[in-house]
Amino acid sequence: MKTMVILLILASVSGVISQTDMACKAFIFAKNYSLPAQLMYDGDGPNFTFTVCLRACANLTESVMFSLISGLLYDHLFLILGSGPDSNTGLIWVEGQRVDVNFPAQNRRPWRSICLSWDSLNGEMALWVNGKICEQRAYPIRGMYYQTPTIYLGPGQIFLGGKPKLEVGQVTDVHVWDKVLTSKEITDFQKRRGTAGNVVNWRALHYKRSDGDFTVGNFKCKA
């Protein structure tokens, strides 16, 4: 845990900020690419609640992590997308508590639509996969306030102390809202007709990167 936080801090120290319409594009993480992208936003960001939605290849060979960190405390949440032989498994940390999840194995799409919501005021977490609830948990209500959190997207193996895989993992259509989306809004995202995130918008993305940390290319998932 501490090593992961230190790496994220190092990733935020240097780098250049880019802005682009990322429609049909993806962040591609491969061997020797170690640092994540820092997703930038205006304002205070999600203070009590948020939803993140993204699409990723179902047969990833490199896991991908989304993380939200407030200060240097362990009050962060992140989602590890399964990779290789473990492509149907995932891992979420909710304010220091681990949740293991299983993605639907019957899905035959080469990609997955994934949404994760967290409501700190009500202590509710929900994971949606391809428009359907995959995991739902209730936690003691703490009303945790996130003070201008930092948002990262990067290769998961690096932060778990492992080595990057030989091949690549891809993620696209990353959006973040400062609210919990309704079931209809989740379905709309899954069907590519939803509204863009008001915190992070993939179609007008601001992000910080270091040289050589990942590449940007067309989103292509192998069936």
VOGU-3710 file (C-alpha; in Angstrom, 3 decimals, decimal comma):
1> mktmvillil> 0,000/0,000/0,000  2,721/2,481/0,964  4,793/1,591/-2,107  1,803/2,222/-4,332  1,167/5,659/-2,832  4,842/6,617/-3,195  4,811/5,616/-6,870  1,717/7,687/-7,476  3,338/10,692/-5,815  6,414/10,290/-8,029
11> asvsgvisqt> 4,180/10,095/-11,071  2,580/13,428/-10,186  5,856/15,283/-9,613  6,876/15,590/-13,260  5,247/15,350/-16,640  3,424/17,389/-19,231  -0,287/18,167/-19,450  -2,106/17,219/-22,630  -5,651/17,919/-23,788  -7,372/16,052/-26,551
21> dmackafifa> -10,609/14,531/-27,785  -9,951/10,845/-27,078  -12,943/9,455/-28,991  -12,051/5,974/-30,341  -8,621/6,315/-28,688  -7,190/4,379/-25,752  -4,396/4,511/-23,220  -2,249/1,460/-23,998  -0,091/0,050/-21,217  2,677/-2,377/-22,147
31> knyslpaqlm> 6,015/-3,737/-20,999  8,407/-1,153/-19,498  5,684/1,509/-19,220  5,565/2,087/-15,498  3,934/5,403/-14,650  0,193/6,183/-14,743  -1,674/9,069/-16,294  -2,978/11,707/-13,915  -6,467/12,750/-15,025  -6,923/16,467/-14,489
41> ydgdgpnftf> -10,119/18,388/-13,732  -11,308/21,862/-12,774  -12,778/22,737/-9,382  -12,802/20,599/-6,224  -13,735/17,318/-7,884  -15,948/14,662/-6,257  -16,141/15,475/-2,533  -18,479/12,795/-1,131  -19,744/10,737/-4,049  -18,512/9,737/-7,476
51> tvclracanl> -19,048/7,349/-10,354  -16,340/6,285/-12,780  -17,154/4,480/-16,017  -14,743/3,062/-18,560  -14,314/0,384/-21,178  -11,458/-2,102/-21,222  -10,446/-5,203/-23,141  -11,896/-8,334/-21,544  -8,762/-10,405/-22,224  -6,259/-7,938/-20,824
61> tesvmfslis> -2,718/-9,202/-20,405  -1,824/-6,184/-18,284  -4,193/-5,153/-15,525  -5,368/-1,537/-15,332  -5,964/0,477/-12,168  -8,193/3,465/-11,531  -7,454/5,250/-8,264  -8,731/8,259/-6,360  -6,516/9,566/-3,579  -7,158/12,425/-1,169
71> gllydhlfli> -3,974/13,734/0,376  -1,565/11,059/1,608  -4,172/9,098/3,554  -5,405/5,630/2,662  -8,917/6,919/1,975  -8,752/5,926/-1,662  -10,677/3,561/-3,886  -9,341/1,764/-6,876  -10,353/-0,957/-9,266  -7,992/-3,549/-10,641
81> lgsgpdsntg> -9,198/-5,105/-13,880  -8,231/-8,751/-14,136  -5,537/-9,801/-16,583  -4,511/-12,946/-18,455  -5,679/-16,145/-16,703  -7,401/-13,979/-14,080  -9,295/-11,847/-16,589  -12,632/-12,604/-14,905  -11,539/-11,378/-11,491  -11,130/-7,882/-10,088
91> liwvegqrvd> -10,159/-6,106/-6,918  -11,608/-3,004/-5,274  -10,389/-1,197/-2,168  -13,014/0,855/-0,368  -11,350/3,077/2,243  -8,825/0,373/3,078  -11,195/-2,595/2,874  -10,605/-5,164/0,152  -13,430/-6,448/-2,038  -12,774/-9,300/-4,489
101> vnfpaqnrrp> -15,154/-9,394/-7,440  -15,853/-11,716/-10,337  -16,750/-10,398/-13,760  -19,453/-12,272/-15,717  -17,695/-15,161/-17,438  -20,453/-15,674/-20,021  -19,785/-12,330/-21,695  -18,445/-12,899/-25,218  -17,639/-9,298/-26,053  -13,955/-8,527/-26,546
111> wrsiclswds> -14,432/-5,501/-24,227  -16,261/-4,710/-20,990  -18,197/-1,642/-19,927  -17,449/-1,074/-16,236  -18,855/1,491/-13,802  -17,947/1,888/-10,126  -19,937/4,178/-7,827  -19,262/5,227/-4,256  -21,614/7,162/-1,975  -19,685/8,155/1,130
121> lngemalwvn> -22,723/9,788/2,764  -24,685/6,517/2,652  -21,756/4,082/2,716  -22,805/2,372/-0,524  -20,589/0,934/-3,236  -21,794/-0,605/-6,508  -19,977/-2,193/-9,420  -21,745/-2,424/-12,779  -20,517/-4,596/-15,656  -22,103/-4,263/-19,079
131> gkiceqrayp> -25,060/-2,364/-17,651  -25,851/-4,810/-14,822  -24,944/-4,772/-11,123  -22,095/-7,197/-10,480  -21,331/-6,281/-6,837  -23,085/-4,116/-4,227  -21,883/-3,488/-0,675  -22,900/-1,333/2,285  -20,325/0,105/4,720  -20,529/2,039/8,015
141> irgmyyqtpt> -21,446/5,633/7,232  -18,430/7,902/7,739  -19,261/10,768/5,432  -15,649/10,806/4,237  -14,832/14,112/2,539  -12,331/13,978/-0,303  -10,282/17,168/-0,404  -9,552/17,825/-4,090  -8,656/14,179/-4,806  -6,031/13,131/-7,305
151> iylgpgqifl> -7,183/10,709/-9,995  -4,829/8,235/-11,688  -5,151/5,620/-14,395  -2,330/3,187/-14,954  -0,989/-0,371/-15,109  -2,009/-2,317/-12,017  0,913/-4,756/-11,813  3,360/-1,938/-11,100  1,441/-0,791/-8,022  1,064/-4,312/-6,656
161> ggkpklevgq> 4,807/-4,810/-6,689  4,857/-6,998/-9,810  6,449/-6,611/-13,212  4,683/-5,389/-16,359  3,415/-8,103/-18,684  4,884/-8,649/-22,123  1,747/-7,624/-24,003  -0,701/-4,771/-23,467  -3,818/-3,642/-21,681  -6,118/-0,962/-23,076
171> vtdvhvwdkv> -8,697/1,356/-21,538  -10,972/3,923/-23,176  -14,104/6,069/-22,600  -13,087/7,045/-19,065  -15,608/9,414/-17,470  -16,003/10,580/-13,864  -19,080/12,226/-12,310  -19,448/13,859/-8,873  -22,626/11,862/-8,206  -23,933/8,298/-8,177
181> ltskeitdfq> -25,415/7,520/-11,573  -28,887/6,010/-11,833  -29,413/2,584/-13,388  -30,699/4,272/-16,545  -27,604/6,462/-16,771  -25,410/3,360/-16,361  -27,331/1,633/-19,166  -27,024/4,718/-21,357  -23,247/4,678/-20,901  -23,102/0,996/-21,720
191> krrgtagnvv> -25,060/1,659/-24,932  -22,843/4,638/-25,808  -25,589/7,245/-25,528  -24,960/8,705/-22,082  -23,799/12,158/-21,069  -20,120/12,890/-20,522  -18,590/13,024/-17,051  -18,674/16,440/-15,403  -15,374/15,819/-13,566  -13,434/13,866/-16,208
201> nwralhykrs> -14,654/13,882/-19,808  -12,905/11,537/-22,255  -13,982/13,706/-25,190  -12,183/16,726/-23,720  -9,527/15,048/-21,624  -6,840/16,874/-19,662  -4,122/14,546/-18,406  -0,570/14,660/-17,153  2,004/12,148/-18,255  5,704/11,450/-18,007
211> dgdftvgnfk> 7,773/10,547/-21,049  7,440/6,909/-22,068  4,808/5,875/-19,527  2,166/4,706/-22,032  1,038/5,183/-25,589  -2,173/6,556/-27,093  -3,676/4,642/-30,005  -6,855/3,250/-31,508  -8,954/1,134/-29,153  -8,794/-2,404/-30,513
221> cka> -9,686/-5,474/-28,484  -8,940/-8,965/-29,747  -11,871/-11,371/-29,511
//
